[in-house]
Amino acid sequence: MADLTPNYQFNLPIVDGSEDQWGDLLNQNWSQVDTELDQLGTELEQGLSAAVQRTNHTGTQPISSVNGLQTALDDAVQRANHTGTQPISSVNGLQTALDDAVQRAN
């Protein structure tokens, strides 16, 4: 009987002890390699397909599923629709710029 490889259990013919078995053992090894590669190829294809689907995602996703998106949108809308007043002191450097403009105008 032949020895086996530790990982894939491929047949290792015994040198000077497996006469007339080499062909059968090697054919078994190659059949097993073919099966393993086919399974690996299928798994790889499925993984790549899933990755492409995520990359080309054209479906919908709730805003709440993206961290901070709702807050950012709310802030942008509030700034865009701002029609109220705010104190000059709340805008950095505005008072100084206005004072400088008045001095230049005089």
Helices and strands as residue ranges (DSSP letters): E 3-4, E 11-12, H 22-55, G 63-65, H 69-80, G 88-90, H 94-105
